[in-house]
Amino acid sequence: MKKINLPILALIVANIIWGAASPIFKYSLENISPFTLAFLRFLMASCLLYPFIHKKLKMSDLKNKWLWLFSLCATTFNISFFFLALQRTVSINAPIIGSAGPIFILIGSIIWLKEKPKIQVILGLILSLIGILFIILEPILNHGVAMEIMGNLLLIAATISAAIQVLVARKILTHENAIPFTFWAFFIGTITFLPLMLIEYIQDPGILAVIDNKGLTGIIFGGLFSSLTAYILYHWAIARMQAYKVSVFAYLDPVVAILIAIPLLGEKITVPFIIGSGLVFLGILLAEKRLHWHPIHKMFNKDVSC
């Protein structure tokens, strides 16, 4: 009987959670300010994780510059851009643009590592970028809303932050430090979001008093699932897999997001969205030749990584 490949299963669960995140957080942001939600989310995750991990924490880890870059990209930059974007655009755009993460990694390798890609890689990059432009500029095609364009551009910034996080994670995460470093990412996220939350509080002192079920949904989902559960599974798995395989699991996110966003937020799938999504995935297929590599196919294997 074949055994379950645990890192694969961990990434499937993490990406299902993150696929649900964009519509759930957009729903929550109708009631709570973005940096207040981010602060409470990572504060909750830090408090829940600390009792289980405190004996393995080393203060010397905070001297590691790569840990800080990893944490800032995983939490502060990524979540700031993500939450600000959700206030300005539809939630189903987030996972599609996020799925282009491997393309941004390839672009980075061309610019900084001076790699010379093959012609099909260049064609794939061009197709994916055209697809992203379709999604970014869709508000102009429909009704010319500049606010939504800004939201889509912020989603690109969030995706680039996430891509940098993956590259740095592969450099520093090991079997032993994956969970402790996840805690440090939560902790650094908490302390960096604190002053931003205080600014929101100064501007609106009643900001915490008006939190209702929408806001609480985002805090609980963010702290318990999108942060604690998904990040632990993700960082635990990424320490045991090659970086390029990790990015493949982002293809699960759009399906989950659409299934939730349509009934929860009343969002609609438009023709430009379908065209843009198709071009993004076609570009990834040409550039990476890996879109056919479906995560479910790899979940069952004779060799189990632990």
C-alpha positions as CSV (number, residue, x, y, z in Angstrom):
1,M,0.0,0.0,0.0
2,K,1.4,3.4,-1.0
3,K,2.1,5.8,1.8
4,I,1.1,9.5,1.9
5,N,3.8,11.9,1.0
6,L,3.4,14.3,3.9
7,P,5.0,17.4,2.5
8,I,2.8,17.2,-0.6
9,L,-0.3,16.8,1.6
10,A,0.8,19.7,3.8
11,L,1.1,22.0,0.8
12,I,-2.3,21.0,-0.5
13,V,-3.9,21.8,2.8
14,A,-2.0,25.1,3.1
15,N,-3.0,26.3,-0.4
16,I,-6.6,25.3,0.1
17,I,-6.6,27.6,3.2
18,W,-4.8,30.4,1.3
19,G,-7.2,30.0,-1.6
20,A,-10.1,30.7,0.8
21,A,-8.2,33.6,2.3
22,S,-8.8,36.3,-0.3
23,P,-12.6,36.2,-0.2
24,I,-12.8,35.7,3.5
25,F,-10.4,38.6,4.3
26,K,-12.2,40.9,1.8
27,Y,-15.4,40.0,3.6
28,S,-13.7,40.8,6.9
29,L,-12.2,44.1,5.7
30,E,-15.7,45.4,5.3
31,N,-15.7,45.8,9.0
32,I,-12.1,46.1,10.2
33,S,-9.1,48.2,9.1
34,P,-6.3,46.3,7.3
35,F,-3.4,46.8,9.7
36,T,-5.6,46.2,12.8
37,L,-6.6,42.9,11.2
38,A,-3.0,42.1,10.3
39,F,-1.8,42.9,13.9
40,L,-4.5,40.9,15.6
41,R,-4.0,38.0,13.2
42,F,-0.3,37.6,13.8
43,L,-0.6,38.4,17.5
44,M,-3.1,35.5,17.8
45,A,-0.9,33.2,15.8
46,S,2.2,34.1,17.8
47,C,0.4,33.5,21.2
48,L,-1.0,30.1,20.0
49,L,2.4,28.9,18.7
50,Y,4.7,30.1,21.4
51,P,3.8,27.5,24.2
52,F,4.7,24.7,21.8
53,I,7.9,26.1,20.5
54,H,9.5,28.4,23.1
55,K,12.1,25.8,24.2
56,K,13.5,25.7,20.6
57,L,13.7,29.4,20.2
58,K,17.1,31.1,20.1
59,M,17.4,34.8,20.5
60,S,20.6,34.6,18.4
61,D,18.3,33.8,15.4
62,L,17.2,37.4,15.4
63,K,20.8,38.4,14.3
64,N,20.2,36.5,11.1
65,K,19.6,39.1,8.3
66,W,18.1,36.4,6.1
67,L,15.5,35.6,8.8
68,W,14.5,39.3,8.8
69,L,14.2,39.4,5.0
70,F,12.2,36.1,5.1
71,S,9.9,37.4,7.8
72,L,9.3,40.8,6.4
73,C,8.5,39.3,2.9
74,A,6.3,36.6,4.4
75,T,4.3,38.8,6.7
76,T,4.8,42.6,6.7
77,F,5.2,43.3,3.0
78,N,3.1,40.5,1.6
79,I,0.1,41.0,4.0
80,S,0.2,44.8,3.8
81,F,0.0,44.8,0.0
82,F,-2.5,41.9,0.1
83,F,-5.0,43.6,2.5
84,L,-4.7,47.0,0.9
85,A,-5.3,45.4,-2.5
86,L,-8.4,43.5,-1.3
87,Q,-10.0,46.9,-0.3
88,R,-9.6,48.0,-3.9
89,T,-10.3,45.1,-6.2
90,V,-12.2,41.8,-6.4
91,S,-10.9,38.9,-4.3
92,I,-10.7,36.4,-7.2
93,N,-8.0,38.4,-8.8
94,A,-5.6,37.7,-5.9
95,P,-5.0,34.0,-6.5
96,I,-4.7,34.4,-10.3
97,I,-2.0,37.0,-10.0
98,G,-0.5,35.0,-7.1
99,S,-0.3,32.0,-9.4
100,A,2.2,34.0,-11.5
101,G,4.7,33.8,-8.7
102,P,6.9,31.3,-10.6
103,I,7.0,33.7,-13.5
104,F,8.4,36.5,-11.2
105,I,10.9,34.0,-9.9
106,L,12.1,33.3,-13.4
107,I,12.3,37.1,-14.1
108,G,14.4,37.5,-11.0
109,S,16.7,34.7,-12.2
110,I,17.2,36.5,-15.5
111,I,17.8,39.9,-14.0
112,W,19.9,39.0,-11.0
113,L,21.4,35.7,-11.8
114,K,22.0,36.6,-15.4
115,E,20.5,33.3,-16.6
116,K,19.8,33.0,-20.3
117,P,16.3,31.4,-20.8
118,K,15.3,29.4,-23.8
119,I,12.9,30.9,-26.3
120,Q,9.9,29.0,-24.9
121,V,10.6,30.5,-21.5
122,I,10.6,34.0,-23.0
123,L,7.4,33.3,-24.8
124,G,5.9,31.9,-21.6
125,L,6.9,35.0,-19.7
126,I,5.4,37.3,-22.3
127,L,2.1,35.3,-22.4
128,S,1.8,35.3,-18.6
129,L,2.6,39.0,-18.4
130,I,-0.1,39.8,-21.0
131,G,-2.5,37.7,-19.0
132,I,-1.7,39.7,-15.9
133,L,-2.2,42.9,-17.8
134,F,-5.7,41.7,-18.9
135,I,-6.6,41.2,-15.2
136,I,-5.0,44.4,-14.1
137,L,-6.6,46.6,-16.7
138,E,-10.0,44.9,-16.7
139,P,-11.5,47.8,-14.7
140,I,-10.7,50.1,-17.7
141,L,-12.3,47.6,-20.1
142,N,-15.4,47.4,-18.0
143,H,-16.0,50.7,-16.3
144,G,-12.7,52.6,-15.9
145,V,-12.3,52.3,-12.1
146,A,-8.8,53.5,-11.2
147,M,-9.1,52.2,-7.6
148,E,-9.4,48.6,-8.9
149,I,-6.3,49.0,-11.0
150,M,-4.3,50.2,-8.0
151,G,-5.6,47.1,-6.1
152,N,-4.4,44.8,-8.9
153,L,-1.0,46.5,-8.9
154,L,-0.8,46.0,-5.1
155,L,-1.5,42.3,-5.7
156,I,1.5,42.1,-7.9
157,A,3.6,43.7,-5.2
158,A,2.3,41.0,-2.8
159,T,3.1,38.3,-5.2
160,I,6.7,39.5,-5.7
161,S,7.1,39.6,-1.9
162,A,5.9,36.0,-1.7
163,A,8.3,35.0,-4.5
164,I,11.2,36.5,-2.6
165,Q,10.0,34.7,0.6
166,V,10.2,31.3,-1.2
167,L,13.7,31.9,-2.5
168,V,15.0,33.0,0.9
169,A,13.1,30.2,2.7
170,R,14.9,27.6,0.6
171,K,18.2,29.3,1.7
172,I,17.6,29.3,5.4
173,L,14.9,26.8,6.4
174,T,15.9,23.3,7.6
175,H,14.1,20.4,9.2
176,E,15.1,21.7,12.6
177,N,14.4,25.4,12.3
178,A,11.3,25.5,10.0
179,I,8.8,25.9,12.9
180,P,10.9,28.2,15.1
181,F,11.5,30.5,12.1
182,T,7.8,30.4,11.4
183,F,7.2,31.8,15.0
184,W,9.8,34.5,14.4
185,A,8.0,35.5,11.2
186,F,4.8,35.8,13.2
187,F,6.5,37.8,15.9
188,I,8.3,40.1,13.5
189,G,5.0,40.6,11.7
190,T,3.3,41.4,15.0
191,I,5.8,44.1,16.0
192,T,5.9,45.7,12.6
193,F,2.2,45.9,12.3
194,L,1.8,47.4,15.8
195,P,2.7,51.0,14.9
196,L,0.6,50.8,11.7
197,M,-2.4,49.6,13.8
198,L,-1.8,52.5,16.3
199,I,-1.9,55.0,13.5
200,E,-5.3,53.6,12.5
201,Y,-6.4,53.7,16.1
202,I,-5.3,57.4,16.5
203,Q,-7.3,58.2,13.3
204,D,-10.3,56.4,14.6
205,P,-10.3,55.6,18.4
206,G,-13.5,53.6,18.1
207,I,-11.9,51.2,15.6
208,L,-11.9,48.2,18.0
209,A,-15.3,48.8,19.4
210,V,-17.1,48.4,16.1
211,I,-15.7,44.9,15.3
212,D,-18.5,42.6,14.5
213,N,-18.8,39.0,13.2
214,K,-17.2,40.0,9.9
215,G,-14.1,41.3,11.7
216,L,-14.0,38.4,14.1
217,T,-14.2,36.0,11.2
218,G,-11.0,37.5,9.6
219,I,-9.1,37.6,12.9
220,I,-9.9,33.9,13.8
221,F,-9.5,32.6,10.3
222,G,-6.3,34.6,9.9
223,G,-4.7,33.7,13.2
224,L,-5.8,30.1,13.5
225,F,-5.9,28.9,9.9
226,S,-4.3,31.3,7.4
227,S,-1.3,32.0,9.7
228,L,-0.8,29.3,12.3
229,T,-1.9,26.2,10.4
230,A,-1.0,27.2,6.8
231,Y,2.3,28.8,7.5
232,I,3.5,25.9,9.7
233,L,2.5,23.4,7.0
234,Y,4.0,25.5,4.3
235,H,7.3,26.2,6.0
236,W,7.6,22.6,7.2
237,A,7.1,21.3,3.7
238,I,9.3,23.8,1.9
239,A,12.2,22.7,4.1
240,R,11.7,19.2,2.6
241,M,11.1,20.0,-1.1
242,Q,12.7,21.8,-4.0
243,A,11.6,25.4,-4.4
244,Y,10.1,25.0,-7.9
245,K,7.7,22.3,-6.7
246,V,6.4,24.5,-4.0
247,S,5.2,27.2,-6.4
248,V,3.1,24.6,-8.3
249,F,0.6,24.4,-5.5
250,A,-0.5,28.0,-6.0
251,Y,-2.6,26.6,-8.9
252,L,-5.1,25.3,-6.3
253,D,-5.8,28.8,-4.9
254,P,-8.0,30.2,-7.7
255,V,-10.4,27.3,-7.7
256,V,-11.0,27.6,-3.9
257,A,-11.2,31.4,-4.1
258,I,-13.8,31.4,-6.9
259,L,-15.9,28.7,-5.1
260,I,-16.1,31.0,-2.0
261,A,-16.1,34.4,-3.5
262,I,-19.2,33.9,-5.7
263,P,-21.6,33.0,-2.9
264,L,-20.0,35.1,-0.2
265,L,-19.2,38.3,-2.0
266,G,-21.4,38.0,-5.1
267,E,-18.3,38.4,-7.4
268,K,-18.6,37.4,-11.0
269,I,-16.3,35.7,-13.5
270,T,-15.8,38.1,-16.5
271,V,-14.5,37.5,-20.0
272,P,-11.3,39.5,-19.4
273,F,-10.7,37.5,-16.2
274,I,-11.1,34.2,-18.1
275,I,-8.8,35.4,-20.9
276,G,-6.2,36.7,-18.5
277,S,-6.3,33.6,-16.4
278,G,-5.9,31.4,-19.4
279,L,-2.9,33.4,-20.7
280,V,-1.3,33.3,-17.2
281,F,-1.5,29.5,-17.0
282,L,-0.5,29.0,-20.6
283,G,2.5,31.1,-20.1
284,I,3.5,29.1,-17.0
285,L,3.0,25.9,-19.0
286,L,5.4,27.1,-21.8
287,A,7.9,28.6,-19.4
288,E,8.1,25.8,-16.9
289,K,6.6,22.8,-18.6
290,R,5.1,21.8,-15.3
291,L,1.5,22.8,-15.3
292,H,0.6,19.1,-15.9
293,W,2.3,18.2,-12.6
294,H,-0.8,18.1,-10.5
295,P,-0.2,18.0,-6.7
296,I,-2.7,15.2,-6.2
297,H,-0.6,12.9,-8.5
298,K,2.4,13.3,-6.2
299,M,0.6,12.9,-2.8
300,F,0.9,9.1,-2.8
301,N,4.4,7.8,-3.0
302,K,6.4,4.8,-1.7
303,D,8.9,7.1,0.0
304,V,7.6,9.4,2.7
305,S,9.4,12.6,3.6
306,C,9.1,13.5,7.2
